Amino acid sequence: KILGSKVIAFETGDLFSYAAGDATDSYNSEKCELALRQFVFINPDFFVIFDRIISKKPEYRKTWVMHTATEPIVDNNIFYAVQNNGKIFVKTILPENCNFTKIGGQGKQFWNGDRNFPMPAGYSYPDTLQTLGQWRVEISPKDTDKECVFLHLIQACGSETNVMAEAKRIDKKGLTGVSFKYGGKEWEVL
C-alpha cells in the first residue's frame, strides 16, 4: 500500500500458486502507463513470471532484472548461477530479440549508471556477502516500443543439475505462455 502496488488476483492449490500484481502506481505517472506482473509457482521447482510494461514514450528503456549471489553464466537466452548446493536457471522466453547484460563482481556489486554505490562505512555486513546480491543480469528488448512483455521460466534445483528443463513459447487462443517437461509431465502456463 505504501508504494502503490496492488494484488489483483491470487489462487493456490496442490499443484501451483498464482498471483497478479499491478505496480503501476509505484512508478512515475509521467513515464509508466502499466506495470503488471503475473507470477505462477509450480510445486516444487518452477516459477513463471510474465510482466507487461507500457511506457508513455517508446524510448523509455524497459529492463527485467534478476539478482544472483554468485556470478551468473549466460548462454544465449538462458543463464544460471550456483550458490552452495543450489542452482537457479532462468530462461527468457520473451522478448525474443533482447540484450543480456551481466553486471557485478568486486567493485560493481551495487553498480548503477556509471558508478558503484557501496554499503555505508560501518555497515554490519561486508559488501562481499553473497546474499546481498553480488551480481545481476539485465534483460532489455533490442527494439524500442511503448509496450513490452517479459516472459521467464525459472527452475530452482540442486547444484548437480546440468541442464534446465526443456521449455518453449506457446500461443493458444490469443494467449501467450510457456510449456515445459519435467517429472514425466508436460506443463503449460498461459
C-alpha angles and dihedrals in degrees: 000000000000092000096040099248122137135201103228100175138016133173132161136183143148096292104033149001122219132195133171123195133187110211096169094117090054090069134066107280090217090061108029130056097170138008108174127165128191115192128190123185114196111198123279112355116007137082127185116197121189118183126186115197127182118181128193091240129031093229093063104109118240117203133179112207132199119184120209132189094224134032110292122226111224120204114172107298096347129075133175140186132197126213121176105313096340135086132191123203121195122191121191109217095170140062091041094198107050146135123242117207121186114204130178146059130120110346093009102064092115099026117163127166105332103337147047121253103206125196113279118268110272094024109156095240129050116250088240093067106126096221091062087076104257095187140029140186118218118202120195131170115251090220121069116227137144091245127054134168126200119198119183135174115206123193121193114199146140119295090248092068108105103184133041119235111274109260138174141180117263132192120197132164093346093312129113126211149126135274124199140168122232137148093008092303135101115225128199124189117184 
